[in-house]
């Protein structure tokens, strides 16, 4: 197991550099970031040259990237164009988005897997058909429509929640935004769990466990569910980074100042330091989540061993 972890960590190095380089190049072709610093009027040549030198934009792109990566390993992600360190923006944004992601993942695990197990065991029954139709509706409706609709009904019309999340963003205020963020993934988890349960229910090891006279609950939890959760765990693990980076719409609707909000502001204002810095952390989240998923395989299925 130890050798496998070390090998996976070494494999992450070129993936990390390749992903950050690609993002760095894409962000640098979005436009001239200096143009947005002077307001509606164009910067004069002297001011432009001074700002480019101050932010290192007068150097070739490859040299900018090497300088940036060298600073990253010292914990310096640069300075936003408003003079605020990017690490300070991260310290304010990431805790909020992490709490929002935790709420969304809990919805996926508790509701998605539960509905998937129930429908997989009762395939063809009315409850199975009803859940499939419900998940189809959820997948068909865009996230921003779901968010705006719940905000209008629960926040404005009925007054059950606050239409906008407070700056502190406690867990109790993130329940509805977390549900909106997890809605599409929750539907996928339900369908994926249902399919996996329905397929493995006919497997020989399940029939053997039933023939031995084991209680139904033990057959489902100890044998059927553990093997059926492998593709679900893969999806949820990959979805962690996607939820953190894809929360732009949800955070805009509920006025949550998290990672999505900062990425949106950075893209609109062409603030390359902010965008590249936040995406660099998200790349690390993706890589570590995938490693954790691979390690969980051996826990779910004892037949899987890593040399």
DAPEMO-V395666 format. One record per pair of residues at least 24 apart in sequence whose ideal C-beta (glycine too) atoms are under 10 Angstrom apart, sorted by sequence separation. I is the first residue (numbers start at 1). J is the second residue. D is the distance in Angstrom with one decimal. If there is no record, write none. Layout:
i-><I I>
j-><J J>
d-><D D>
//
This chain:
i-><33 55 200 203 32 54 151 200 203 55 150 151 200 259 150 197 200 201 196 197 199 200 28 147 150 151 196 199 200 51 147 150 197 198 200 149 196 197 29 147 148 193 196 197 28 146 147 150 195 196 245 146 147 194 196 244 245 145 146 193 196 197 25 28 144 147 192 193 195 196 245 246 24 25 28 143 146 192 195 244 245 24 143 146 193 244 245 143 192 193 21 24 25 143 192 241 242 245 21 24 143 241 244 245 141 142 190 192 193 241 243 244 141 189 192 241 242 21 24 37 139 140 188 192 241 242 20 24 36 37 138 139 240 241 244 138 189 240 241 21 34 138 139 140 188 189 241 242 17 20 21 33 135 138 139 188 238 240 241 20 135 138 139 237 240 241 137 138 185 189 239 240 135 136 185 188 237 238 17 20 135 138 139 237 238 240 16 134 135 185 186 236 237 240 135 185 237 132 135 136 184 237 238 131 134 135 234 237 182 185 236 237 132 185 235 131 132 135 233 234 237 131 233 234 236 182 185 233 132 181 184 234 131 181 230 233 234 233 100 178 181 128 181 230 233 180 183 229 230 233 103 107 111 181 182 229 232 96 100 102 103 106 178 180 181 99 103 104 108 112 116 120 128 177 180 181 229 230 96 99 100 103 107 111 115 119 120 123 179 229 230 96 97 99 102 103 106 107 115 116 118 119 122 123 178 181 228 229 95 96 100 101 103 104 105 107 108 109 112 113 116 117 120 121 177 180 181 226 227 95 96 99 100 103 104 107 108 112 115 116 119 120 123 124 176 177 180 226 227 230 92 99 103 104 107 108 111 112 114 115 116 118 119 120 122 123 181 225 226 102 103 104 105 106 107 110 112 113 114 115 116 117 118 119 120 121 122 174 177 178 226 227 97 100 101 104 105 108 109 112 113 116 117 120 121 177 96 100 103 104 107 108 111 112 115 116 119 120 123 176 177 99 103 104 107 108 111 112 113 114 115 116 117 118 119 120 177 181 100 101 105 108 109 112 113 116 117 120 121 174 100 101 104 105 108 112 113 116 120 173 177 100 104 107 108 112 116 169 174 173 97 105 113 174 169 165 169 169 165 167 169 164 165 166 167 169 163 164 165 166 167 163 164 165 162 163 164 165 161 162 165 121 121 155 120 148 147 151 117 121 143 146 147 150 151 117 120 143 144 146 147 150 151 120 143 144 147 148 143 144 147 117 142 143 146 147 117 120 144 116 144 143 117 113 116 117 116 113 113 116 113 112 113 109 112 113 108 109 112 108 109 108 105 108 105 108 105 104 105 108 104 101 102 105 101 104 101 103 104 101 102 98 101 100 101 104 100 101 97 98 101 104 97 100 97 94 97 100 96 100 97 97 100 96 100 99 101 93 100 101 97 99 100 96 97 98 100 96 97 98 96 97 93 95 96 97 93 94 95 96 97 92 93 94 96 97 92 93 96 93 89 93 94 90 93 89 92 93 89 90 89 86 89 89 86 93 97 80 89 82 89 90 94 101 80 81 86 89 93 97 80 82 86 90 94 98 81 85 86 89 90 93 94 80 81 82 86 89 81 84 86 87 90 80 81 86 90 94 79 80 81 82 85 86 78 80 81 78 79 80 86 78 79 80 86 77 78 77 80 78 79 77 78 77 76 77 77 68 72 77 68 72 71 64 68 72 68 72 65 69 64 68 57 55 56 55 36 37 33 36 37 36 37 35 36 30 33 34 30 33 32 33 27 31 33 27 30 33 30 31 28 30 33 27 27 28 27 30 27 27 28 24 27 28 26 27 26 24 23 24 27 23 26 23 24 20 23 24 22 23 20 23 19 20 23 19 22 19 20 16 19 20 18 19 17 16 19 15 16 19 16 12 15 16 12 15 12 13 12 15 11 12 9 12 8 9 12 11 8 9 8 5 8 4 8 5 4 5 4 1 4 1 8 7 7 4 5 4 3 4 1 2 3 1 1>
j-><57 79 224 227 57 79 176 225 228 81 176 177 226 285 177 224 227 228 224 225 227 228 57 176 179 180 225 228 229 81 177 180 227 228 230 180 227 228 61 179 180 225 228 229 61 179 180 183 228 229 278 180 181 228 230 278 279 180 181 228 231 232 61 64 180 183 228 229 231 232 281 282 61 62 65 180 183 229 232 281 282 62 181 184 231 282 283 182 231 232 61 64 65 183 232 281 282 285 62 65 184 282 285 286 183 184 232 234 235 283 285 286 184 232 235 284 285 65 68 81 183 184 232 236 285 286 65 69 81 82 183 184 285 286 289 184 235 286 287 68 81 185 186 187 235 236 288 289 65 68 69 81 183 186 187 236 286 288 289 69 184 187 188 286 289 290 187 188 235 239 289 290 186 187 236 239 288 289 69 72 187 190 191 289 290 292 69 187 188 238 239 289 290 293 189 239 291 187 190 191 239 292 293 187 190 191 290 293 239 242 293 294 190 243 293 190 191 194 292 293 296 191 293 294 296 243 246 294 194 243 246 296 194 244 293 296 297 297 165 243 246 194 247 296 299 247 250 296 297 300 171 175 179 249 250 297 300 165 169 171 172 175 247 249 250 169 173 174 178 182 186 190 198 247 250 251 299 300 167 170 171 174 178 182 186 190 191 194 250 300 301 168 169 171 174 175 178 179 187 188 190 191 194 195 250 253 300 301 168 169 173 174 176 177 178 180 181 182 185 186 189 190 193 194 250 253 254 299 300 169 170 173 174 177 178 181 182 186 189 190 193 194 197 198 250 251 254 300 301 304 167 174 178 179 182 183 186 187 189 190 191 193 194 195 197 198 256 300 301 178 179 180 181 182 183 186 188 189 190 191 192 193 194 195 196 197 198 250 253 254 302 303 174 177 178 181 182 185 186 189 190 193 194 197 198 254 174 178 181 182 185 186 189 190 193 194 197 198 201 254 255 178 182 183 186 187 190 191 192 193 194 195 196 197 198 199 256 260 180 181 185 188 189 192 193 196 197 200 201 254 181 182 185 186 189 193 194 197 201 254 258 182 186 189 190 194 198 251 256 256 181 189 197 258 254 251 255 256 253 255 257 253 254 255 256 258 253 254 255 256 257 254 255 256 254 255 256 257 254 255 258 216 220 254 220 249 249 253 220 224 246 249 250 253 254 221 224 247 248 250 251 254 255 225 248 249 252 253 249 250 253 224 249 250 253 254 225 228 252 225 253 253 228 225 228 229 229 228 229 232 232 232 233 232 235 236 232 233 236 235 236 236 236 239 237 240 239 239 240 243 240 239 240 243 240 243 241 243 244 242 243 240 243 243 244 247 244 245 243 244 247 250 244 247 245 244 247 250 247 251 250 251 254 251 256 256 258 251 258 259 256 258 259 256 257 258 260 257 258 259 258 259 256 258 259 260 257 258 259 260 261 257 258 259 261 262 258 259 262 260 257 261 262 259 262 259 262 263 261 262 262 262 265 266 266 274 278 262 271 265 273 274 278 285 265 266 271 274 278 282 266 269 273 277 281 285 269 273 274 277 278 281 282 269 270 271 275 278 271 274 276 277 280 271 272 277 281 285 271 272 273 274 277 278 271 273 274 272 273 274 280 273 274 275 281 273 274 274 277 276 277 276 277 277 277 278 280 272 276 281 273 277 277 272 276 280 277 281 276 280 276 280 272 272 273 273 268 269 266 269 270 270 271 270 271 266 269 270 267 270 270 271 266 270 272 267 270 273 271 272 270 272 275 270 271 272 272 275 273 274 275 272 275 276 275 276 276 275 275 276 279 276 279 278 279 276 279 280 279 280 279 282 279 280 283 280 283 282 283 280 283 284 283 284 283 283 286 283 284 287 286 283 286 287 284 287 286 287 287 290 287 288 287 290 287 288 291 291 290 291 291 291 294 291 295 294 294 295 295 295 298 298 306 306 307 305 306 306 306 307 305 306 307 306 307>
d-><7.2 7.8 5.7 7.7 8.8 9.3 7.7 8.8 9.6 7.6 5.7 9.0 9.7 9.8 8.9 6.5 5.5 8.6 9.3 7.5 9.9 4.9 8.7 8.6 7.6 8.5 9.3 7.9 10.0 8.6 7.5 6.2 9.6 9.0 9.9 9.3 8.2 4.9 9.1 9.4 9.2 8.9 4.0 9.3 5.7 8.7 4.3 9.4 8.9 7.5 8.3 5.5 8.4 9.5 7.8 9.6 7.6 9.9 9.7 6.8 5.7 9.7 6.8 7.5 8.9 8.7 9.3 7.6 8.5 6.7 9.6 9.8 7.6 9.5 8.8 6.4 5.5 9.7 9.9 8.9 4.7 9.6 7.5 8.7 8.6 6.1 9.4 9.9 5.9 5.3 9.8 7.6 8.0 6.5 5.5 9.9 9.3 8.2 9.1 5.0 6.3 5.8 6.1 8.4 8.1 9.0 9.7 9.2 9.5 8.1 9.9 9.1 8.9 6.0 6.0 9.0 9.8 6.1 6.9 5.7 8.8 9.9 9.4 9.5 4.7 8.2 8.0 8.7 7.6 9.2 5.4 6.2 6.6 3.8 9.6 6.6 6.5 7.9 8.6 10.0 8.6 9.9 10.0 9.6 6.6 6.7 8.9 9.5 9.5 8.4 8.7 6.8 9.8 7.3 5.1 9.6 7.6 9.0 5.7 7.0 9.6 4.3 7.6 9.4 4.5 8.6 8.6 9.4 7.7 8.3 8.5 9.3 8.1 7.8 7.9 8.3 9.7 6.9 7.5 8.2 3.9 9.0 8.6 4.9 6.8 8.8 9.7 8.0 8.1 10.0 10.0 9.0 6.2 9.1 9.4 5.1 9.0 9.7 5.3 9.0 9.7 6.3 7.4 9.5 8.6 5.7 8.8 3.3 8.7 7.8 8.0 8.5 8.6 7.1 9.2 6.6 7.4 8.9 9.3 5.7 7.6 8.9 5.7 9.0 9.8 7.3 9.6 9.7 7.8 6.0 9.6 9.2 7.7 9.7 9.4 5.5 8.5 7.5 8.9 9.2 8.0 7.5 5.7 8.7 9.3 9.6 9.5 9.0 6.3 6.7 6.6 8.8 8.9 8.5 9.4 9.9 9.6 8.5 7.4 8.0 9.8 9.7 9.7 8.6 4.5 6.3 10.0 8.8 9.8 8.1 10.0 9.6 9.1 8.5 5.3 8.7 10.0 5.6 8.8 8.0 9.3 5.0 6.1 8.5 8.5 7.2 9.9 7.4 9.7 5.6 6.3 8.5 9.0 6.0 8.6 6.3 7.6 5.7 9.3 9.9 9.4 8.6 9.6 9.4 8.4 10.0 9.1 9.1 9.9 4.6 9.9 9.6 9.3 8.5 8.6 9.8 9.9 9.7 7.6 9.7 6.5 9.5 6.4 9.1 5.4 7.4 9.6 8.7 7.2 8.3 10.0 9.6 5.2 7.6 4.5 8.5 5.3 4.6 8.5 4.7 8.2 4.4 8.4 9.4 9.8 7.7 7.9 5.1 6.1 8.6 9.1 5.8 3.0 7.6 4.3 9.7 6.0 7.7 10.0 4.6 7.1 9.4 4.5 7.3 10.0 4.9 9.8 9.1 6.8 7.9 7.8 8.6 9.7 8.3 8.3 9.6 7.9 6.4 8.6 9.3 6.8 6.2 8.5 9.5 7.2 6.4 9.7 9.8 7.6 10.0 9.0 9.2 9.9 6.1 8.0 4.5 7.3 5.5 9.4 3.2 7.9 2.4 7.9 2.7 8.2 4.6 8.4 5.7 7.9 3.6 8.6 5.1 8.4 4.7 7.6 4.5 8.0 4.6 8.2 7.7 9.8 8.5 7.7 8.9 5.7 9.6 7.7 8.9 9.4 8.6 7.7 8.2 9.6 9.0 8.3 8.6 6.3 9.3 9.9 7.8 8.7 8.6 7.8 8.4 5.3 7.7 5.7 8.6 7.0 8.5 6.4 9.0 7.3 10.0 4.9 6.6 9.9 6.4 6.9 8.4 9.7 9.5 8.3 9.2 8.9 9.8 9.5 9.6 7.8 9.0 9.8 9.9 9.6 9.8 9.2 8.6 9.8 6.0 9.8 9.1 7.7 9.1 4.9 9.0 9.3 7.4 9.2 6.1 6.0 9.5 6.5 7.6 4.0 4.9 8.8 8.3 8.4 8.6 9.2 9.7 9.4 9.4 7.3 8.7 9.7 9.7 6.8 6.0 7.3 8.6 8.8 9.7 5.8 9.0 6.7 9.4 8.7 9.8 10.0 9.4 9.8 9.5 10.0 9.6 10.0 5.0 8.8 6.1 5.4 8.4 4.2 8.6 8.5 6.8 9.4 7.2 6.6 7.5 8.3 9.9 6.6 8.8 8.1 8.5 8.5 9.6 9.6 9.4 7.5 7.5 6.5 8.1 10.0 8.9 9.6 9.0 9.0 9.9 8.5 8.8 7.1 6.0 6.7 7.2 9.9 10.0 7.7 8.5 6.7 8.9 9.2 9.2 9.7 7.2 6.5 5.3 9.1 9.9 9.4 9.7 9.6 9.9 4.8 7.9 5.2 8.4 8.3 9.9 8.5 7.4 7.5 8.8 5.4 6.2 8.9 8.3 6.0 7.4 9.5 7.6 9.9 7.6 9.2 8.3 6.6 9.6 9.1 9.3 6.2 9.2 7.9 8.6 9.0 6.2 9.4 8.5 8.9 6.4 3.6 8.8 4.0 4.1 9.4 8.5 7.8 6.9 6.5 7.6 10.0 9.7 8.7 7.0 5.1 6.1 8.6 9.0 8.8 5.0 9.8 8.6 9.6 7.0 9.2 8.3 4.8 9.5 8.4 8.9 10.0 8.1 5.6 9.1 9.2 8.8 9.3 9.8 9.8 9.2 9.7 9.8 9.6 9.3 8.5 9.4 9.2 9.3 9.1 6.4 7.5 9.8 7.8 8.6 5.5 6.9 7.2 9.6 7.0 9.4 5.7 7.9 6.9 9.9 9.7 8.8 8.4 8.1 9.6 7.8 5.2 9.0 8.7 7.9 9.9 5.5 8.7 4.1 6.7 9.5 10.0 9.6 7.4 9.3 9.5 7.7 9.7 5.7 8.2 8.5 6.3 5.1 9.6 3.8 9.4 10.0 9.9 7.1 8.2 8.7 8.7 7.8 9.9 8.0 6.2 3.7 9.6 8.5 7.2 9.4 9.3 8.3 8.3 8.1 9.9 9.1 6.8 6.4 8.7 9.7 9.2 8.9 9.9 8.7 8.4 8.5 9.7 7.5 8.8 8.9 9.8 5.6 9.2 5.2 9.6 7.6 8.1 10.0 8.0 8.7 7.4 4.3 7.3 6.6 8.7 5.3 5.4 8.5 5.7 8.7 10.0 9.7 10.0 7.6 9.8 8.6 9.3 6.3 4.9 8.3 9.2 9.6 10.0 8.2 5.1 8.7 9.2 5.5 9.4 9.5 7.8 5.6 8.0 6.1 9.4 9.9 8.9 7.5 4.8 8.9 9.7 7.5 7.6 9.2 8.3 5.4 7.6 8.5 9.7 9.4 6.2 8.5 4.7 9.5 9.6 9.5 9.8 6.1 8.2 8.1 7.1 8.5 9.6 9.5 9.1 6.5 8.6 6.5 9.8 9.7 4.8 9.6 9.2 8.4 9.0 8.8 9.0 9.7 7.4 9.5 8.6 7.5 5.4 7.4 6.9 9.7 8.9 9.1 8.1 7.5 8.4 7.9 9.4 7.6 9.0 9.0 9.5 9.3 8.1 3.6 7.8 6.7 8.3 9.2 6.8 5.4 8.8>
//
